[in-house]
């Protein structure tokens, strides 16, 4: 009979104790992995969204910062405008290397002339763009022509094989971008010419026409020259152009980052409570079990079991229970993340990007190991204590 | 085979209180002997047995098995010696409740230096046949009577073909009929296998013909004798028995 078989027999013979340990391991593993996946997924999503935007500074109308964030992160349709002349003015500010305007639009709410309700749409200027075209090139999409759009990861054609209905106009979905976990995944991107074409068609075919003002833009994306202090440049823009607000890329999604930090603090606090409590509980359970089994373990010593075997059998038993609990825990954590990620995104106000299978496997592995290590830690002292007891005294009690 | 030289054992009870369970005992049990340690409760009989098996460290004196000082061995060496050379029968229910009868009997084979031998399951079956429980292989201890459980314990004690069998009041929880059956089994095993047996009992009537009787009181050997005939017909031997 192997050590593991003996451990398994003890597990099945002491169901209540076994369930307590499994439950503790399950809670630690599930909470730790769920929190890790959530926080890392949100952080990765923010990072990817900021990278995808690809600008050092985003200039928006003053007061539109929150709307901008909501649109980019959560896909909340937003429309705001500022004079187009700001584009030229920004280009003239020392330290600015490139500027590119964007127009933010949204489809109509529950209108038959639009495939999706209140979908966020980004129109860019292909002549000056340095943010969207690089993604297209990286993912080997062709340059977008008139009437062509590229969709975020969650955009699917609704008209034939590759069509989307936007304000009564059928545009061609040329492809999809990689997922970011943000509102960008529910958005579409096209050129300013396509935006004006949709606006023209919408006058006759849409429930309500799309307005694309010729002399207005929503935001100006800005790339700085090398060695430029971005903070100082943002301050110069703020002073030079009244009515606009420059958002530095580092400060982009500030409210989401703040939310994420609060979330992180809450998770750390809860984990700091759960983890030691679970270890303490498992340790106590094993100490009680070891005391209860003193005579049995004394008999094993009399039959020829070494001190090491006694300690190992307790550790093996705890290890098997920890593995069971942790496996169920990580499964539940992953399941919860997959099933409820949208609910979590909306209720917590943070974006979320599912990790790749490889990254998920690594995090699951770490979760399993950490939980098993925690249980090992909890059982180590009782195991050593019981293995060192005098067998004769143990059998007397 | 087993020699105790001026051995004492004092148990610490905490708060500075101690109790001397064994006081300066010298004793030798030779190979093939059937010895009975008799005495009242608290006379130190069980402690002598535990000292002989290396289950508790003597406070003073030396315990040797085949000339080897048990307390000069490592824990592993000592455990292997117990596993291979000593069998135990306890007073209390000592079968593991989560294991079947067959698994309980095989268990000691797990602790040898080389691990369980491939024929351990067959040997366990043979042992259980020998103690009359061949049909109870898959039963759990709770499904057996106390007498049957004690038979399983004897089978377990003999699975590794030990040179020495230590039995601590093995019949104390049994009715008279079963007690006689178990003692008969011990005698049969002694006669057929030639195994050395040390039996602890508080009933002098159990000491029968051909047995060495060692009487203990207050942690000391007060009388040692070898019976030549039926119980009570004993030849007295010197107190310090170092045969």
Interface residues (C-beta under 8 A of the other chain):
Chain A: X1 X2 X6 X9 X10 X12 X13 X14 X295 X296 X298 X299 X300 X301 X302 X303 X304 X305 X306 X307 X308 X309 X390 X391 X392 X393 X395 X396
Chain B: X11 X46 X47 X50 X53 X55 X56 X57 X75 X76 X79 X80 X82 X83 X84 X88 X90 X92 X94 X96 X97 X98 X99 X103 X106 X107 X108 X110 X111 X112 X116 X156 X160
